[in-house]
């Protein structure tokens, strides 16, 4: 929302807004001359012709109620973002997983190669010096990188130059109803791209979207993946293949080569060597998407590859929070079984000799109920798991009686070699995990809710616990 406010202000629109509390974002907006109120009240919108809201805002919000009573125009943030794409080389990133990392990586590559893009990303970016960079920026260049949220269908409004689709694993069925409607939404979204569509051929659902595209859309598509192209139905799309992907134990470097076909970044095919600081084959795929988009925007391939080499990841994606007496705490946003499996596969490669503990907070009662078995299987890739109470977000416990941490733990019974524990209280769970960790172990805090707050809590407890043992 802050990025949209800044972009509107830059174009001469009188814009103000409100937030719950002061932050670095509100300080920046005020420094630009944008008025910000703290607390959301009816009088804040007394003079507004248009009120813009995000999906986090409920219909009973006092500003929304007041705007409706006054007859003001009320629009979703996606409507404004769609307008701001006009006149820019916009790249949208959609998909069930990998949106934030892929869009962050592309924005980072464009920044490092001197293109100064604007970007609106649903998370912060890890700086090379350990700092955290804001996920929104208004640049002087003509490129705009934006996450395209498919959860409520709002990405149907966008008309980007390039549309990236990282994967299409069925999700948000509370909105779409079934997998067929979910997949059809991605086909429509791809058709709105005025330039290219970039999508992952390793994902069976994304491949199904590619093959459901009209021929005129598929002709503009570039697929990427690790698969042998002879085994794929690509519907006429070009193919960027990831080969020789590996990470040597203890190196901290993910390496692979991209086989880039003609017309993606030149008149003839070539190979591009890539190194990443972020681990896992899933990040090799994210990088393939970001690099392909950068090349299609005119960035020199070698310069783009050099730029992504020092990308440290989006915040809360394999983010090392600290190490105390040889116990490392890592935070990750993974909240779907597929994401958790990819995270723990990457963890095994990065820490092949270490015991891996997971403190997992499920996100949404509905997702916990529907995917309990899949969560247990994915978490079973760790050595030790504590499942905490569910982060409800927009849902209420009374609508899902009996759904909680035990829902997953019961599904995990019989998994040999993995200890699963249910503990509703997140802080108690964090203290339990500290007591179970030993020198050389790695603890992951995993989930999309406030489980991230337990990283510093555990580091502090580890310091106290280790000192007490010495």
C-alpha positions, 0 to 999 in steps of 0.5 A, a space after each residue: 500500500 505504501 508503494 502505491 501511495 508513493 507512486 500516486 504521489 509521484 504522478 501528482 495525485 493528492 494522496 493520504 492514508 492511515 495505519 495502525 502505528 508509526 513505522 519506517 514506511 510511514 516516516 518515509 511517506 510523511 517525508 515525501 509530503 504524504 499525510 498519514 493518520 494513525 488509527 483508522 477512523 471515519 473522519 480520516 476519509 471525510 475529504 476522500 474521493 477514492 478510498 483504496 483498501 487491501 485484502 486485509 481490511 474488513 468490510 466493517 472497517 470504520 473508514 470503509 463504512 464511512 466512505 460507503 455512506 458518503 458515496 465515495 469510490 471504493 477500490 481494491 489495491 489491485 485496481 490501483 496497481 493495474 492502473 500504475 502498470 500503464 506506461 511501464 514495462 511491468 512484470 508480474 509474478 504469480 503462483 502458489 509458491 515462490 512469488 516473493 523470492 522470484 520477484 525479489 530476485 528479479 528486482 535485485 537483479 534490475 537494481 544491481 544492473 542500474 535499471 532502478 525499477 519500481 517494485 511492490 513485493 509482499 515481503 522485505 528483502 535481506 540485505 548483503 550486510 544483514 540488514 532488511 530492505 523494504 519490499 517496496 520502492 519507487 524507481 526512476 526506471 520504466 520497469 515495475 516488478 509486482 507480486 500478482 496475488 491469485 488468492 482472491 482472483 485480483 491478478 485478473 486485472 493486470 495487463 503486464 508486459 511479462 507474466 511469470 507463473 512459478 507454479 499452479 498447485 491448487 490453493 485458495 479453493 475457498 475462493 475458486 471452488 475447485 482446481 479447474 477454476 483455479 487453473 482457468 484463472 492462471 490461463 486467463 492471467 497468462 493471456 493478459 500479458 502483452 509480451 511473454 509468459 514465463 512458467 515452470 515446466 517442472 510443475 505439472 499444474 503449470 505445464 497443464 496451464 501452458 497446454 491449456 493456453 490458446 496457441 497465440 499465448 503459448 507462442 509467447 511463452 518461455 518455460 523453464 525447469 530441470 526436466 528433459 525437454 524431450 519428455 515435455 509437452 511445451 505447446 510451442 513454448 521456448 525452453 530454458 533448461 536448468 542443468 548440472 544443478 548442485 550444492 557441495 556440502 558446506 559450500 553455501 553456494 548453489 550452482 547450475 547452468 542455464 541452457 538459454 535458447 535463441 531469441 530469449 536473449 539473443 539470436 543464438 543459443 548459449 549457456 549461462 553459469 549461475 551461482 546463488 547464495 540461497 539454497 535448494 533446487 527450488 531457488 534454482 527454478 526461481 532464479 531461472 524465472 527471474 533471469 529469463 525475465 531480466 534478459 527479456 527486459 534487455 539486461 545482459 545475461 552475464 550481468 544478470 547472473 552476477 547480480 543474483 549471485 549476491 542475492 541473500 533472499 527475501 526476508 523470512 526465506 531461509 533467513 539465518 537469525 543467529 548462532 549461539 554456542 553452535 546452535 543455529 536458528 533459521 526462519 522461513 515463511 513456508 506454510 504449505 506442505 510443498 514449500 516445507 518439503 522444499 525447505 527441508 530438502 534444501 536444509 539437508 543439503 546445506 546442513 548434511 551432518 546436522 540434526 534438524 529441528 522444526 518449530 512449525 506454526 500452521 497457518 489457517 485452520 482450513 489449510 491444517 484440516 485439508 492438508 494434515 497428512 501432507 504436512 506430516 509427510 513434509 515435516 517428516 523430512 526433519 529429525 524433530 518437530 514441534 507443532 504449535 497452535 494455529 495462526 488463524 489469520 481471517 478464520 475462527 477456531 469455532 468454525 473448525 472444532 477440533 482442528 489444532 496442532 494434534 491434527 498434524 501430529 496424529 497424522 505423523 504417527 508411525 513415521 520412524 526416526 522423527 519425534 513429533 510433539 503438539 504444543 499449543 503455546 508457542 512460547 512454551 514450544 520454543 523453550 522446549 525446542 531449546 532444551 532439545 537442541 545440542 551443539 551443531 543442531 539447526 532449529 527452523 522456525 517455520 510458518 506464515 504467522 508470528 512464529 517468526 518472533 520465536 527466533 530471537 526468543 530461542 537465541 536468548 534462551 540458548 544463550 542463557 541455557 548454555 551459560 547455565 550448563 558451563 
